[in-house]
Amino acid sequence: MKKPAFTLVAAALSLAWAAAAQADVSKKDQEFFNKAAVGGLYEVQAGQLAQQQGRTEEVKAFGAMLVKDHSAANDELKALAERKGAALPSSLPEAQQKKLQNLSSAKNFDQEFVKQVGQRDHKTDIALFEKASRGADDAEVKAFAAKTLPTLQAHKEHADGLKKSH
């Protein structure tokens, strides 16, 4: 009779331990993880689209840069999230999928890509990462955001240069 009680206690402790692992991440940091993951996935897919549909070599090269840099940041974000017990989305929400569809059918793909992905989306990403680098609850989350920020800023500057040349 003592075995079922022991099993129940062990199961309850396992659930409590799993809940505690999830509780290691504040709501604010979890929100950063979610937005950063979606943004990273979107940038990779948009970069792949630019490599396929870009008309100029500059846009194709910019797309390749986004794929490379955001894939590396996504891998680092995923490892950090796993260490912290944070959940990450594994696919793009419908809104971002629709943005990619609209972008893929744009009449002047290169201009739209530079404007939407290179400038607008990176402006949003920069604001997100600046906020997290200053105000994340977890020191490692702050450090990741601060480390990633210069790359995002470089992407935005690159896009600004492409905008002027197109």
C-alpha positions in Angstrom: 0.0 0.0 0.0 2.9 2.4 0.6 4.1 2.1 -3.1 1.1 4.0 -4.6 1.5 6.8 -2.1 5.2 7.0 -2.9 4.4 7.0 -6.7 2.0 9.9 -6.2 4.5 11.9 -4.2 7.2 11.3 -6.8 4.8 12.3 -9.6 3.8 15.5 -7.7 7.4 16.4 -7.1 8.2 15.8 -10.8 5.3 18.2 -11.8 6.5 20.7 -9.3 10.0 20.5 -10.6 8.8 21.0 -14.2 6.7 24.0 -13.2 9.7 25.5 -11.3 11.8 25.1 -14.4 9.2 27.1 -16.4 9.1 29.7 -13.6 12.8 30.5 -14.1 11.8 32.9 -16.9 9.8 36.1 -16.1 6.8 37.0 -18.1 8.8 39.9 -19.6 11.7 37.7 -20.6 9.3 35.0 -22.1 7.7 37.8 -24.2 11.2 38.7 -25.4 11.9 35.1 -26.3 8.7 34.8 -28.2 9.1 38.0 -30.2 12.8 37.4 -30.9 12.1 33.9 -32.0 9.3 34.9 -34.4 11.5 37.8 -35.7 14.4 35.5 -36.3 12.4 32.9 -38.1 10.8 35.5 -40.2 14.2 37.1 -41.1 15.6 33.7 -42.2 12.6 32.9 -44.4 12.5 36.4 -45.8 16.3 36.1 -46.6 15.7 32.8 -48.3 13.0 34.4 -50.4 15.3 37.3 -51.3 17.9 34.7 -52.5 15.3 33.1 -54.7 13.4 36.2 -56.0 15.8 39.0 -55.7 16.5 40.7 -59.0 19.8 42.2 -58.1 22.9 40.6 -56.7 23.0 43.1 -53.9 19.5 42.0 -52.7 20.4 38.4 -53.0 23.6 38.9 -51.0 21.7 40.8 -48.4 19.2 37.9 -48.2 22.1 35.5 -47.7 23.5 37.7 -45.0 20.2 37.7 -43.2 19.9 33.9 -43.4 23.4 33.4 -42.0 23.3 35.9 -39.2 19.7 35.3 -38.1 20.2 31.5 -38.2 23.2 31.9 -35.9 21.3 34.2 -33.6 18.3 31.8 -33.6 20.5 28.9 -32.6 22.0 31.0 -29.8 18.5 32.1 -28.7 17.2 28.5 -28.7 20.1 27.3 -26.5 19.5 30.2 -24.1 15.8 29.4 -24.0 16.5 25.7 -23.3 18.9 26.6 -20.4 16.2 28.9 -18.9 13.3 26.6 -19.5 11.6 29.0 -21.8 9.3 27.8 -24.6 9.9 29.1 -28.1 7.5 29.2 -31.1 8.6 26.7 -33.8 6.7 28.3 -36.7 5.7 31.6 -37.9 2.3 33.1 -36.8 -0.2 33.7 -39.6 0.5 37.4 -39.7 4.2 36.9 -40.6 3.3 34.1 -43.1 0.9 36.6 -44.8 3.7 39.2 -44.9 6.0 36.7 -46.6 3.2 35.8 -49.1 2.6 39.5 -49.9 6.3 40.1 -50.2 6.8 37.2 -52.6 4.1 38.6 -54.9 5.3 42.2 -54.8 5.7 43.7 -58.3 9.0 45.3 -57.3 10.4 42.6 -55.0 13.8 44.2 -54.3 12.4 47.6 -53.2 9.7 46.0 -51.0 12.2 43.6 -49.5 14.6 46.3 -48.6 11.8 48.6 -47.2 9.9 45.9 -45.3 12.5 43.5 -44.1 15.6 45.5 -44.2 14.3 48.7 -42.8 10.9 48.3 -41.0 11.4 44.9 -39.5 14.9 45.6 -38.4 13.8 48.9 -36.8 11.3 46.9 -34.8 13.9 44.2 -34.0 16.4 46.9 -32.8 13.8 48.4 -30.5 13.0 45.0 -29.0 16.6 44.1 -28.5 17.5 47.5 -27.1 14.7 47.2 -24.5 15.8 43.7 -23.5 19.5 44.7 -23.3 18.5 47.4 -20.7 15.5 45.8 -19.0 15.4 42.0 -19.2 15.1 40.4 -15.8 17.7 37.7 -16.5 21.4 38.8 -16.9 22.0 36.2 -19.7 19.0 37.5 -21.6 20.3 41.0 -21.3 23.7 39.9 -22.5 22.3 38.0 -25.5 20.2 41.0 -26.5 23.2 43.4 -26.2 25.5 41.0 -28.1 23.0 40.6 -31.0 22.1 44.3 -31.2 25.1 45.4 -33.3 24.3 42.8 -36.0 20.7 44.0 -36.2 21.9 47.6 -36.5 24.3 46.7 -39.2 21.5 45.0 -41.2 19.4 48.2 -40.9 22.3 50.3 -42.1 23.0 47.9 -45.0 19.3 48.2 -45.9 19.4 52.0 -45.8 22.3 51.9 -48.2 20.5 49.5 -50.5 17.4 51.7 -50.4 19.5 54.7 -51.7 21.0 52.6 -54.5 17.6 51.2 -55.7 
